Amino acid sequence: MFWRILFDSVVRRKKRKTLAVLAVWLGISLIVGLGVLCLDTGDKMNLELRSFGANIKVRSISSSIPVTVAGYELDSFKDANVLSENDFPKLKEIFWRNNITGIVPRLWVEGTMKGTIDGKKIPVLGLWLSRKIPVGQGEECATGASHVYKHWKLEGRWPKEDEAACLAGSELAENYKIEIGDRLEISASKNSMLFTVSGIISSGGREDSAVLASLRLVQGLAGLEGKVSEADISALTTPENQLAEKYRVEPKSLTPAEYERWYCTPYPENIAREIQETIPNSTARVIRRISETQGTVLTRIQGLVFFLGLITFVSCSLSLIGILASIVSDRRSEIALFQAIGAGRAHIGALFFTEIAFLGILGGILGGLTGSWIGRQLIQAIFSSEASPHFALILLSPLLGLMVAWLGSLWPVRRALNQDTARALHES
């Protein structure tokens, strides 16, 4: 009898019940769409924030002895103070390999420039300009300065890896009237090479007073084949939270479950630690200014998206209150008749909540499908890339629809169950 009454109730008053399903549909669509945006924001924003540059610096443990050239501090380049270039492709084999998006080994040397700046001592920087690292199964990862240093201002073009060309720092070019197309002869150790200036670079750092060229060419000039003095690593990281702070202050205070969660979370310190373990004779340090900026931006954006989702959830429930109040009000006499023939509050409440649950689940299923589409469109519009599939949100959407429907029905159903039975029958 219960299911027969429920079926008859569902098929009647179709217009208002369609409005109820539509309200849930729209609300869940927005919630799921914002959910897709929130879940993808972390990785997408991290990729966008890579324009800030690398967030981990790798140097030799023993590279703390400073050497000053023309007012700029360089590293000493004894064998004990350099790293092996061949160790850096190994970073695409570690646990956090998918989080490492850019690797730029660098070698600073002291050079002498002839011609335009005859006999002047200048810093010379060799670095990976554009490299492809094999990552298994025939796939390759593109990296190098042209991929990582997108925030540098470049006038001209990046040199090719095997090209005898260089970039001149903006300060160096301004002080000594260097222009694109000039030919510079650079000497280091007992070797020299003629470079063509392919561009003028402005980084806001020590590179502005240096000449930049392919790492292989600079290694040949300095007689340091296969050696680098440092490396910049660009990695996708998770903003540090209370757990990361707790580990930093007192590592032994973490419980086994907390330690496992900390160990499996890509905090900047975690990735830096494994990089340091992979590269012999190295120390990896997080560039706090960049890492903290990324964490602050991501936290605020995700908080805003969560707040908008919460507002949508509440607004959807409030709109349902009005629709369901109208539906329940039209059935006051039916409720009174049920009460008159002995139906209890629990039975009547179960009838209404089951009917409303059906409407909420139906609206939730529709909302999950359209919300997933809305989320993909938002990701495409904001980040110009494809959204990751989030099937869990689609599966969760019927439950969200049920919660919205029940929350919106509490007050109308409670009011109907507390009505005066005799008065309701008399008015009908």
C-alpha positions in Angstrom: 0.0 0.0 0.0 2.9 2.4 0.9 4.5 2.1 -2.5 1.1 2.4 -4.3 0.4 5.6 -2.5 3.9 6.8 -3.2 3.6 6.1 -6.9 0.3 7.9 -7.2 1.7 10.9 -5.3 4.8 11.1 -7.6 2.8 11.2 -10.8 0.4 13.9 -9.6 1.1 17.6 -9.5 3.7 17.3 -12.2 4.4 21.0 -12.8 5.5 21.8 -9.2 7.5 18.6 -8.9 9.2 19.4 -12.2 10.1 22.8 -10.7 11.5 21.0 -7.7 13.6 18.7 -9.9 14.7 21.7 -12.0 15.8 23.6 -8.8 17.9 20.7 -7.7 19.3 20.2 -11.2 20.5 23.7 -11.5 21.9 23.8 -7.9 23.8 20.5 -8.3 25.0 21.5 -11.7 26.7 24.6 -10.3 28.1 22.7 -7.3 29.6 19.9 -9.4 30.9 22.5 -11.9 32.6 24.4 -9.1 33.8 21.1 -7.6 35.6 20.2 -10.9 37.1 23.7 -11.0 38.3 23.4 -7.3 39.8 20.0 -7.8 41.6 21.0 -11.0 42.6 24.4 -9.8 45.6 23.1 -7.8 47.4 21.5 -10.7 46.3 24.0 -13.3 47.3 27.0 -11.1 50.6 25.3 -10.3 51.3 25.1 -14.0 50.3 28.7 -14.5 52.4 29.8 -11.6 55.5 28.1 -13.1 55.9 31.6 -14.7 57.4 32.6 -11.4 60.3 30.3 -12.2 61.9 27.4 -10.4 61.0 26.8 -6.8 63.8 24.4 -5.7 67.5 25.2 -6.0 70.1 22.4 -6.0 73.7 23.1 -5.3 76.9 21.3 -4.2 77.3 20.8 -0.5 80.7 22.3 -0.6 79.9 25.2 -2.9 79.8 27.7 0.0 83.2 29.2 -0.7 82.5 32.5 -2.5 84.5 33.9 -5.4 83.8 37.5 -6.5 84.1 38.6 -10.1 83.3 42.2 -11.1 81.3 42.6 -8.0 79.3 39.5 -8.5 79.7 36.4 -6.3 80.5 33.1 -8.2 81.1 29.6 -6.9 84.5 28.0 -6.7 84.8 25.2 -9.3 87.1 22.6 -7.8 86.0 19.0 -8.4 84.6 18.8 -4.9 82.3 21.8 -5.6 80.5 20.6 -8.7 77.8 18.2 -9.6 77.5 15.7 -12.4 75.2 16.7 -15.2 74.4 13.0 -15.9 72.6 12.7 -12.5 69.8 15.1 -13.3 67.9 12.9 -15.8 67.5 10.5 -12.8 65.0 13.0 -11.3 62.4 11.7 -13.8 62.7 8.3 -12.2 62.1 9.2 -8.6 58.8 8.9 -6.6 57.9 12.5 -7.4 58.9 12.3 -11.1 55.4 13.4 -12.3 55.6 16.5 -10.0 58.9 17.7 -11.5 58.1 19.7 -14.6 61.4 21.5 -15.3 65.1 20.9 -14.8 67.8 23.4 -15.6 71.4 22.4 -14.7 73.6 25.5 -14.6 77.4 26.2 -14.6 78.8 29.6 -13.6 82.4 30.3 -14.8 84.6 33.3 -15.0 85.2 34.4 -18.5 87.1 37.0 -20.5 85.4 38.8 -23.4 87.4 40.1 -26.3 86.3 42.4 -29.1 83.5 44.6 -28.0 84.7 44.4 -24.4 88.3 43.7 -24.7 89.8 41.9 -21.7 86.8 42.5 -19.4 86.1 39.8 -16.8 82.5 38.7 -16.8 80.3 35.9 -15.4 79.4 33.3 -18.0 76.5 31.0 -17.4 76.0 27.7 -19.2 72.6 26.0 -18.9 70.3 23.6 -20.6 68.5 25.7 -23.2 66.1 23.0 -24.4 66.4 19.3 -23.7 64.2 16.3 -23.9 64.6 13.7 -21.1 63.4 10.1 -21.7 60.8 9.1 -19.2 60.1 5.5 -20.3 57.9 3.8 -22.8 59.2 5.9 -25.6 58.0 9.2 -24.0 60.1 12.3 -23.4 59.9 15.3 -21.1 60.8 18.7 -22.6 62.7 20.9 -20.2 65.4 23.5 -20.1 65.7 27.3 -19.7 63.2 28.1 -22.4 60.6 26.1 -20.7 61.3 27.0 -17.0 62.2 30.7 -17.3 59.1 31.9 -19.0 59.1 35.0 -16.7 62.4 36.3 -18.2 62.0 39.1 -20.7 63.7 38.1 -23.9 64.4 40.4 -26.8 65.4 38.2 -29.7 65.4 34.4 -29.5 66.8 31.5 -27.5 69.9 29.9 -29.0 69.8 26.3 -30.1 71.6 23.7 -28.0 74.4 23.1 -30.5 74.5 26.6 -31.9 77.5 28.9 -31.2 75.2 31.7 -30.0 74.6 33.3 -26.7 72.3 35.7 -24.8 73.6 38.9 -23.2 72.2 40.1 -19.9 70.4 43.4 -20.1 72.8 45.2 -17.8 75.8 43.9 -19.6 74.3 44.8 -23.0 73.4 48.3 -21.7 76.8 49.0 -20.1 78.9 47.8 -23.1 76.5 48.6 -26.0 76.0 45.0 -27.0 73.3 44.4 -29.6 71.6 41.4 -31.2 73.8 40.1 -34.0 77.1 41.2 -32.4 79.9 38.6 -32.3 81.7 38.1 -29.0 84.8 36.0 -28.4 84.7 34.6 -24.9 87.6 32.8 -23.2 87.7 30.7 -20.1 90.5 28.6 -18.8 92.7 28.1 -21.8 89.9 27.8 -24.4 88.0 30.4 -26.4 84.9 30.5 -28.6 83.2 33.0 -30.9 79.5 33.5 -30.1 76.8 35.4 -32.0 74.4 37.3 -29.7 70.9 36.0 -30.5 69.0 37.9 -27.8 69.1 40.2 -24.8 67.7 38.7 -21.6 66.3 40.4 -18.5 65.7 38.2 -15.4 65.9 40.6 -12.5 68.8 38.5 -11.1 72.6 38.0 -11.6 72.0 36.7 -15.1 71.4 40.3 -16.2 75.2 40.9 -15.9 76.3 37.7 -17.6 76.6 36.0 -20.9 74.4 32.9 -21.2 75.1 30.0 -23.6 74.6 26.3 -24.0 75.8 24.3 -21.0 77.8 21.9 -23.3 79.7 24.9 -24.8 80.5 26.5 -21.5 81.6 23.2 -20.1 84.1 23.0 -23.0 85.3 26.5 -22.4 86.0 25.9 -18.7 87.3 22.3 -19.1 84.5 21.0 -16.9 82.8 18.6 -19.3 79.8 16.9 -17.6 80.0 19.2 -14.6 77.5 21.8 -13.2 77.6 24.1 -10.2 73.8 24.2 -9.5 70.4 23.5 -10.9 67.0 25.0 -10.8 64.1 22.6 -10.4 60.4 23.5 -11.2 58.0 21.2 -9.3 54.3 21.0 -8.7 53.8 21.2 -4.9 51.1 21.3 -2.3 50.9 24.3 0.0 52.3 23.5 3.4 49.7 23.1 6.2 49.7 22.4 9.9 51.0 18.8 9.3 54.0 20.1 7.4 54.7 22.7 10.0 54.4 20.1 12.8 56.9 17.9 11.0 59.3 20.8 10.6 59.1 21.7 14.3 59.2 18.2 15.8 59.3 15.3 13.3 59.1 12.6 16.1 55.7 14.1 17.3 53.9 12.7 14.2 51.9 9.5 14.6 52.5 6.7 12.1 49.3 7.7 10.2 50.3 11.4 10.1 53.8 10.5 9.0 52.5 8.3 6.2 50.2 11.2 5.1 53.0 13.7 5.3 55.4 11.4 3.4 52.9 10.8 0.5 52.0 14.5 0.1 54.1 16.6 -2.4 55.1 19.3 0.0 58.1 21.4 -1.3 60.4 20.0 1.5 59.4 16.4 0.5 60.4 16.8 -3.1 63.6 18.7 -2.2 64.6 15.9 0.2 64.2 13.2 -2.4 66.1 15.3 -5.0 68.9 15.7 -2.5 69.0 12.0 -2.0 69.1 11.3 -5.7 71.8 13.8 -6.7 75.2 12.9 -5.0 77.1 15.6 -3.1 74.1 17.9 -3.4 71.9 20.0 -1.1 68.3 21.0 -2.3 66.7 24.1 -0.9 63.1 25.4 -1.4 62.9 28.9 -2.7 60.5 30.2 -0.1 59.4 33.3 -1.8 58.1 31.4 -4.8 56.7 28.5 -2.9 54.9 30.6 -0.4 53.4 32.8 -3.0 52.0 29.8 -4.9 50.6 28.3 -1.7 48.9 31.6 -0.8 47.3 32.1 -4.2 46.1 28.5 -4.4 44.7 28.5 -0.9 42.7 31.7 -1.5 41.3 30.5 -4.9 40.3 27.1 -3.5 38.7 28.8 -0.5 36.7 31.2 -2.8 35.5 28.3 -4.9 34.5 26.3 -1.8 32.6 29.4 -0.5 30.7 29.8 -3.8 29.8 26.1 -3.7 28.4 26.4 -0.1 26.4 29.5 -1.1 25.0 27.6 -4.1 24.0 24.7 -1.8 22.2 26.9 0.7 20.5 29.0 -2.1 19.2 25.8 -3.7 17.8 24.5 -0.4 16.1 27.8 0.2 14.5 27.8 -3.2 13.2 24.3 -2.6 11.6 25.4 0.7 9.2 27.6 -1.3 8.4 25.0 -3.9 7.9 22.1 -1.4 5.9 24.3 1.0 3.4 25.0 -1.9 3.3 21.2 -2.7 2.7 20.2 0.9 0.2 23.0 1.5 -2.0 21.7 -1.3 -2.0 18.3 0.4 -3.0 19.4 3.9 -6.4 17.7 3.6 -4.7 14.4 2.3 -2.4 14.5 5.4 -5.3 15.2 7.7 -7.2 12.2 6.2 -4.2 9.9 6.7 -4.0 11.1 10.4 -7.7 10.6 10.8 -7.6 6.9 9.8 -4.7 6.2 12.1 -1.5 6.9 10.2 1.3 8.0 12.5 3.6 10.9 12.0 6.5 8.5 11.1 4.5 6.9 8.3 3.4 10.2 6.8 6.9 11.7 7.2 8.4 8.6 5.5 6.0 9.0 2.6 6.9 12.6 2.0 10.6 12.2 2.5 10.7 9.2 0.2 8.9 11.2 -2.5 11.2 14.2 -2.0 14.2 11.9 -2.0 13.2 10.6 -5.5 12.9 14.2 -6.8 16.3 15.1 -5.2 18.1 12.0 -6.6 16.7 12.6 -10.1 17.8 16.2 -10.0 21.2 15.2 -8.6 21.8 12.7 -11.5 20.9 15.3 -14.1 23.0 17.9 -12.2 26.0 15.6 -12.1 26.0 15.2 -15.9 25.6 18.9 -16.7 27.8 20.0 -13.9 30.7 17.9 -15.2 30.2 19.6 -18.6 30.1 23.1 -16.9 33.3 22.3 -15.0 35.1 21.3 -18.2 34.0 24.5 -19.9 35.2 26.6 -16.9 38.7 24.9 -17.0 38.9 25.4 -20.8 37.9 29.1 -20.5 40.2 29.9 -17.5 43.3 27.7 -18.2 42.9 26.9 -21.9 43.4 23.2 -21.2 41.3 20.0 -20.7 39.9 19.2 -17.3 40.8 15.9 -15.6 38.0 13.4 -15.3 36.3 13.4 -11.9 33.9 10.5 -11.9 33.6 10.6 -8.1 31.8 13.9 -8.4 29.3 12.4 -10.8 28.7 9.5 -8.5 28.4 11.8 -5.5 25.9 14.2 -7.2 22.7 12.0 -6.5 23.7 12.1 -2.8 24.1 15.9 -3.0 20.7 16.2 -4.6 19.2 14.0 -1.9 20.8 16.2 0.8 19.6 19.4 -0.8 16.0 18.1 -1.2 15.8 16.8 2.4 17.2 20.1 3.8 14.7 22.1 1.8 11.8 19.8 2.9 12.4 19.8 6.6 10.4 22.9 7.4 7.4 22.3 5.1 6.9 18.7 6.1 7.3 19.5 9.8 4.7 22.2 9.5 2.3 19.9 7.7 2.7 17.1 10.4 2.0 19.6 13.2 -1.3 20.9 11.7 -4.7 20.6 13.4 -6.3 17.5 11.8 -9.9 18.5 12.6 -9.5 22.0 11.3 -7.8 20.8 8.1 -10.7 18.3 7.4 -13.3 21.0 8.2 -11.7 23.5 5.8 -11.4 20.9 3.0 
